[in-house]
Amino acid sequence: MKKTNRISASITLSTEEARVLQHISESGEDDIIGVSRSLRMSRQRVASLLTHLKHKGLVRIKTAYGDWWVQTSRKGSQLVRSMWPELQMSYN
């Protein structure tokens, strides 16, 4: 438990970054188009937020056929569990 608390204490997220991370965590995996539609954000904004989250080590991005597929990293999953303990992530 202490490890998770240290992770959340050392990472700063904007409200939009937190929304994107929560959405991806709940979805398990999604593409940039799905994230932008679900959160009603432009693809450019989502791409920027995903880049920030990737640099923080919270998501993994795979490119396939010109599209970005995103899922939370282990570190991202730990942060989501510490921020929103009520979320049950059945895919982990």
Number of C-alpha atoms within 10 A of each C-alpha: 7 6 10 16 13 12 15 18 11 7 11 11 13 9 9 14 17 16 14 21 26 21 18 21 24 18 16 15 17 18 17 20 16 15 23 18 12 11 13 10 15 14 15 11 12 21 17 13 19 22 16 15 22 17 11 14 15 22 23 19 20 12 10 9 5 7 12 16 17 23 22 26 17 14 16 24 21 20 23 23 18 19 15 11 11 9 13 11 14 7 8 7
